[in-house]
Amino acid sequence: MSFLRYTFFGDIICSLNSRKKDNKDEDELTKVESQNTARNKEEDTDEKDIIVSWNGEKDPENPKNWPLAVKSLVTLQICLLTFSVYIGSAIFTPGEFEMMQVMHVGQVPITLGLTMFVCGYAVGPLLFSPLSELPQVGRLRIYLGTLLVFICLQIPTALGNGLGVLLPMRFFAGFFGSPALATGGATLADIWQPWLLPYFICTWSIGAVAGPVLGPLLGAAMVVAKDWRWQFWFLMILCAFSFLFLLFFMPETSESYFLYRRAKKLREDRNDPRYTTEGEISNRETTLSRLALETLWRPVQLSIAEPIVLSLNVYIGLIYAILYLWFEAFPITFQEVYHFTLVELGLTYMGFMVGVFIALVFYCLALYKFAMPKYKATNGKLPPEELLKFDFPATVCFPICLFWFGWTSRASVHWMAPIASTVFYSIGAFVMFQSTFQYLAACYPNHVASIFAGNDLFRSGMAAAFPLFARAMFHNTGPSYAPVGWGCTILGVISCIMIPIPFVLYKLGTILRSKSKFATSE
């Protein structure tokens, strides 16, 4: 249970009892110099900085060396955090009709409550992702601070009676909820070795998918049992539980944060300001203008100027936007055509979870049988384009789903038919997200944060827009016997046009990377 001292609560207790600690324990905690550092000190050189690093490969404070049980607990907590916050997008949709009546507005204005949340999710990582990389801050404080604000924002959201309250609160809720999804993968990368990380990223993705999928069901239960305000009270209670769980049991995982603490301890104990870390030196050399460039302009620059990034951002953006389009297509299909109740409508989203679990099994098997042996055989230098092979079968899943869903959503066809089609969407989306993000990270290892921030901005912007025109598109294209038929056909044709992207990048990716000043050419 020694990991508890790295939690926020444990850190406070240790700080209060710091004067009572045994000197022997203090010496053990501050024994951090590498052989290089020790030699520099003994020779009393004029070196300006003494770099503090891990005390060997098996340093027990290195998060990658923590016990399996601790790392599993951290993974579970990140899944819970992601689920608790990410459910906040879709839990909004079952109460839209009641909110329209209370606030005296139409369908499109109330749908802005969903899109503003997604817009907040797009902007938040531009601020919080760089902050979580600062040695003085770490990841845990970002999680807890933003989650606390997220919880508090649910109070005015639940009590408000107009769009003037609802829309700003939803935007800021998405903004402060964004670290869960934007930084969760970085936390897992802190604790798991590279050859194990893909498996646990897949596990974490279950939490990310379960939020939007279970949101309509849980929101419907609140609306039926109480009213639309209880959607937000329930969200607040769920996130408050997650907050307390993280407060007492979630340890800090940032390597740069641990080394910063060590260097700070050495500076104080030995009265020598030369002790520092590579992270501190990097931040010391970073100017405000450079920081603004890296956090605000670089993600946009890479998204526009890099053909690899632009093409995959458009593809991933379409897939992500279709996810939020379902929240408008499902009520049309299952309430207007099949006359389902609100709770029954929430249950129809379970097809997505079935698809995700199927994809998880086969994707992990493919990693184990094909990708990992190649990764180890090449000593970790697997060509990035090899990761795109996973995308090949996934690309056909989206047209299958959209054509199937669109033309079976009619009264003459059993309601199980359109639900079954959603399995293909979640299989394709799961595989595309996993392999595409790994490919982008492998192509741009020195700009991973900017690549992911730009992708998040791009796909969330598209996802925010789609629900606003979805109902109009479906109702105006018809036909009456299959109200989402032509709308889904339009999206299906667009998804067919996107199919060649992974194949083209597989063939030309190496050439494109060699011409880029940002990508690796290896």
PyMOL commands that set and color helices and strands:
alter all, ss='L'
color gray80, all
select helices_A, chain A and resi 2-6+8-16+18-20+23-29+35-42+63-65+68-90+93-103+107-132+140-159+163-177+179-191+197-225+229-249+255-270+278-284+288-305+307-337+342-347+350-377+384-394+397-408+416-443+448-477+485-498+500-514
alter helices_A, ss='H'
color red, helices_A
select strands_A, chain A and resi 50-51+275-276
alter strands_A, ss='S'
color yellow, strands_A
deselect
rebuild
show_as cartoon
